[in-house]
Amino acid sequence: MGGFGAPVVITRGDADGPLVVLLHGRGSRETEIIGLADTLPAGLAYAAVRAPIAEHGGFAWFANRGIGRPVAESLRATMDWFRAWLDEIAPPGRPVLLAGFSGGAAFAGGLLLDDPGRFAGAAILYGTLPFDAGVPVEQARLAGVPVFVAQGEYDQVIPRELLDRTWRYLTTESGAPAFARRDPVGHGIAHEALGTLAGWLAERAGFLARQRESVPAPSAWRDLPDGLPERAGSRPEVSTTIPQQQLTGNAPAELQEKLFARLAGLSDVYSTQSAISVPGARGFMLAGAHAGPAEAFLVPQAGEFAHLHPSADGSLHVALPVPLAADAIRQGWAVAHPLAGIRLTPGMVLVYGPRDEAELDVVSAIVATSHAWATGRESYRPLR
């Protein structure tokens, strides 16, 4: 195993349930972090892995000043060691979630970024991602993979610029549905954050138990034969709390109304107060029976596939297939919803409100794609 030797592991919980791997920080051990299992949901399996010590640097998260910026060679060797162990105890098909604290958060982040499809989610607790260690950090890298982020406002261990960079990447650029919180603590897990993490893990496990193997979905954008263009300018600010809202760069009121008219005119669509959003949000619902899968809806029982937020906001929430949601995030048109893949469809995104007529066409086409998925039809009425 790469010169590290066999892993030292402590386990708790249901041996057959989804596996949560607990990764400790600098100066700690697996015997300490396994205690978190006592406060986390029953029905899950927990494994705490001791950081190895080897001639080429030990566990990668301890390297380079202990702030989560390990050299690429050491990180690669340690990840390979870890994956060899993981693939033995959790073969493909068994969901695995990572939960890393401090330096363990950097290692969890490295594993996730290296192979997002291997993990069902990750909790990055009071630590930073290993940005300078050779792992991919491109836009939408983590689309469809829920992430829980917790940080301390008064953390004096992890440099603030690294915490801020991690926050920004995970909540905006990575494409991950990121449930994020900052608490008035230092470098330690806040009681409230631990309680929220427990709920997040329980809901993610429940979602995975209900999830189907695969669902039919569009693979291309409607009304955009050349694909989704890149959105000009910087991304607007969006809240990281619920309700998720666009805070800057909002759409002019007249364009919001033009957008509403186009979407309300889609075939078999009617509009009423959203069944899930804030008061005044206008939902787009399918009338009567529909052929699309449950994942094509924000609220399946209401037939709601999208909604437009009130005028002070002007953004939309839309249900998309995960690959198209990733494309919308990558091209700068959207950000993932924090509860996508937790309580809500995995491809739920907030689409920024249009700033001009050209953007109105693109945003309309994004929602038209959601409509086509919800109806289960290959054909659709063009938005003109």
N, C-alpha and C positions, 0 to 999 in steps of 0.2 A: 504493500500500500504506500508506495512512494517514499519509503524510508521513515514513515511516521509510526508504524506499528499498528496493531489492531485498535480500533476505537474503544474508549471506555465510556459506557452508556448506562444510564439509569432510566428505567421506564416506569410509567404509571398508566392506569386507566384501561379502557377496552382495547384488547389486543387486535380486534378486528375492525375497529372504527377508523375514520380518517386520522392520519398521523400528524401530530403537531410536534415539530422538532424545535426544542428550546436551546438557544445558543447564548452562552454567557459572555460577559465582558471582561475587560482586563482586571486582573487581581481577584477574579471570582473563580468558581468551579461549578461543575455539573451538579454537585450535591447541594448547592445553594439555589440555582435557578430552577431546579425541579420542583421546589416549593411552590412555584407559581401554579402548578397543576392543581393544587388544593383549592384555588380560587377560580379556576377556569372550568368550562362546562364538562359535566359527566357525559359519557357516551363517546368521547374522543380518546385516542391513544396519545400518550406523551412520551417523548424521549429527549433526555438532556445529554449532550455529547461533550466530553471533556476536550478542551483545546489541546492538540498534540504539540510535543516539543521535538524538534529535529534539528540537524546540523545546519540546514539552509534557512533557518529563521523562525521555526515554530509556526503556530497558527497565524495565518496571514493577517488577521485583524489586529495582532499585537505589534505588527511591524511599523516602521516609519513614524516614530514619535507617539505611537499609541493613539492616533486620532483617526484611524480608519482609512489611511491612504497607503496601503501596502504596495510593494513592488509587484509588477505583473507576474513575474516568474514564480514568486512565492505564493501568490494567490492562486495561480493556475494549478500548482502542485497540490495545494491544500484542497481546492475544490475537487480535483480528481480523486483524492483520498476520500473525501466525504461522499462523493457520488458513488464510489465503489461500495461503500457500506450501505448507503441509502437504497441502491438498486437491489441489494440482497434482501432487505427487510420490507421494502415497499415496492414491489414490482409494478410496472405500468398498469393502470386501472385503479390503484388505491390512491385516493387523494392525499397529498402531502402539503401541509402549510408550514411555513417557517416563522419563527418568532425570535428575533435577536435583540438583545439589549446592549447598548453602547458599542464596543468593538464587535460584538456578535451581530449587531445590526448591519455593520459594514460587510461582514461575511455573508449574512442572509441576502443583502442587496446584491452582492456579487454573484451568488448562486442564481438569484432570480433573473438578473440581467443577462447572465450567460446562457440560460435556457428557460425562458418564460413558460414554455409549454409543459415543462416537467412539474410545475407547482400550481396548486389551486389557490394560492394567495400567500401573503407575507405580512408580518407586522414588523415595522422598522421603528424600534423604541429607543429614543434618546441617543441617536447615533446618526452617522452620515453614510451616504453611499460611497463606494470606492471609485470615484470619478476618474482618478489618474492611474488606474491599474489595468487598463487595457480591455475592460469589459464594454460592450456596446451600450451607448446611452443616447441613441438617436430618438427622434420624435416618434411617439406611438409605439415604442418598443414593448411596453407592457399592456397594450390594449386587451381588454377582456380579463385581466388578472387583478382581482381586488387586492388592495393594499391598505393596511391600517398604519397610520403615522402618528406618533406621539412625541412631543418635544417639551422641554422645560424652558420657560421664559428667562430663567435666571441660570441657565446651564453655564458653568465656568470650565467644564472639561472639554467639550467639543467646541471649537471655534465657531462663533456666530455666523461667519460667512459660509461655512460648510453646512451648518444647519439650514440656513436660508436657501442655499443652493439645492439641498436635498428636498426641502419643502416645495420649492418652485418646480423642480423636475417631476416629482411624484404627483403633485396635485394638478399640474397643467400640461407639461410636455410629454410625459411618459405614456399617456393614454390610459393609465391605470384608473379604474374607479377607486379613488383614494378617499378614505374616511380619515380626516386629519384633525388633530386637536393640539393646542398648546395650553399648558397649565402653569399657574404661578408657583413653580417649583424649580429646583436646581437639577442636578444630574441624578435623578432618582424617579422611580415610577410613581406618579400620583395615584392616590386611591381611586379617584374618579376615573382616571384613564384605564386602570386595571379593570374596573367594572364595565366600562364601555368595550374594552377588548374582549371580555368574556361574552358579552352580547353579540359582538361582531363575529366571533368564532362560531357561536351557536347558530346564528342565522346563515353564515356561509355553509356550514355543514348541512343544515336543513335544505338550503338551495341545491347543493350538490346531490342530495338524496332524491330530490324531485326532478332533477334535470334529465332530459332525454338525451340519447346518444347523439342525434343530429336532427336538424330540421331543415326543410327546404327554404332557400333564401335567394334573393337576387344577388348577382355577382357583379353588376354594373349599374351605373347611375342612369336614371331616367332623364331624358331631355338633355343629356350631356354626352354626345357621341365621342368627344375627344377626351372624356374623363373629367374629373374634378380639378379645376384650376387652383393654383395657390392663391390664398387670400392675401391682399396687399396690406402692408403695415404690421404693426405689432398687435399682439393679442390684447383684447380688453381684459380688465380685471373681473374676476368671477369669485363669488363668495365660496369659501370652503366649508361652510356650514349648511344645514338644512333649514329653510328652503334654499336651494341653489339659485343664485340670481346673477345676472350680468350687472356690473356696477359702473363701468365706464364705456365710452364709445357707443352709447345706445342708439338704436335706430330712430330716425325722425318719425313723428307720429303718423304723417301721411303715408310713409312707406309701410308702416305696420298695418295700416288699414288696407292698403293695396295687397299686402301679403295675405291678410285674413280673407279678403274677397277671393283670391285665387284658390286658397286651400279649401274654403267652404264650398267652392264650385267643383271640387273633385267628385267623381261619380260615387253615388251612394253614401255621401258624407253629410252629416248634419253637425251643428255646433251648439254647445251648451256649456255651462260651467264645468270646468274640468273636475273629474272624479278624484283627482289626486293632488292637484296644485292649490295655490293660494286663492282666496276669493278674488274674482275678477279675471282669472285665467280662463281663456276660451278653449275648450277642448274640441278636438276633431274626432268624431265618432263615426263608425260604420253603422249604417241602418240595416237592421235585419241580420240574417245569418251571414257569416263570413268564413272563407276557406283558409285564411292564413293561420299559422301556428300561434300558440300563446305567446311565444317570444317576440312576435311582431307587434305586441301591444304594450303600452304603459299600464293599462288597466284592462285585462282581457275580458272580465265580466261586463264592462261598460263599452267594449269595442273601441276604446280610446287609444289611438296610435300616435298622437301628437297633441300638444297644446301650446298656445301662444300666451305668454305672460302679460300682465297689465302694462299700460303704456309707459310707466316710469322705468320699466325694464326692457320689454320689447324682444327678448330672446324667446327661444322655443325649446321645449323638450321633445325629443323624437326617438322612436324605437327603430334601430337599424340592425342589420346583421353585423356581427363583430368585425369582419374584415372591412366592411364599408365604414363602420364607426371609426376604425383605425385610420382609414384614408381621410375621413373628414377631420380628424384630429391632426394628422400628419400635415395636411394642406392648410391648416390654420383656421378652419371654420367652426370647430367645436371643441368641447372638453367633456370628458366622461362624467357621468353622474356618480356621486360618492356611494350610492347604494345599488349600482348596477351589479348584478351577480350576487347580491346579498338578499335584498327583498324584491328587486326589480329586474327586468330583462337585461341580460349581459351587455347588450349594445345600446343602452340608453345613454344619450348624450344631450348636452345643452348646446344648441346651435346659436351662434351670435346673430343678433338682429341685423338686417341689411342696412348699409349706410348709403347706398345709391341704387339706381335702377339695375345696373349690371349685377350687383350683389343680390338684388331682389330675385333675379332670374335663377341664380345659383341656389339660393336658399329654398326657393320654390321647388327646384329640381330635387334637392335633398329630401324634402318632405314628400314629394311625389314618389320617390323610391320607397319610402316607408309605407305609403298608401298602397303601392303595388304589392308589397310583401304582405300587408295585412289582408288585402282582398284575395290573395292567392292567384292573381291573374298575371299573365305575361303581358297582356295589352293594357293600356291605360289611356286616359284622355289627356293629351298634351295641355300644359298650362300656358295658354296664350290668350 
